[in-house]
Amino acid sequence: MRMDHRVRSRFAGRLGAVAEGEVVEAVAKDAGEAPVRSTRDRLVDINTAPADRLKSLTGIGVCYAKKIVAGRPYDSADELRTRGILPQHIYARLTDRLGTGQS
């Protein structure tokens, strides 16, 4: 006799457990508005963001956050790569989420 095994995440079986993005979209649909972007998806200003906000980005830890803060100000986000503050592979993942607050 073969038994089917199901793999569940820790939260999948809990009543009312949904991902953060699903809640935002559900509330926006009920209100008839466009979904609000979560904090994780917003553009981060590398000239003014605190180290804690920088650490929330994928691939940025304590050391990289300190290097970014110490190297301020930046004219463009590309300077993180050209100055050697971030390696190319991490910068490539974050290019669409980094900004300098300049037009």
VENLIN-V691867 format. One record per backbone hydrogen bond with DSSP energy under -0.5 kcal/mol. NH is the residue of the N-H (numbers start at 0). CO is the residue of the C=O. If there is no record, write none. Layout:
nh=[NH/NH]
co=[CO/CO]
//
This chain:
nh=[7/11/12/13/16/17/22/23/24/25/26/27/28/29/30/31/32/40/41/41/43/44/45/45/47/48/52/53/54/55/55/56/59/60/64/65/66/67/68/69/70/71/78/79/80/81/82/83/84/85/89/90/91/92/93/93/94/96/97/97/98]
co=[5/8/8/10/13/15/18/19/20/21/22/23/24/25/26/27/27/37/37/38/96/42/43/98/44/44/49/49/50/51/52/53/56/58/60/61/62/63/64/65/66/68/75/76/77/77/78/80/79/79/86/86/87/88/89/90/90/93/93/94/43]
//
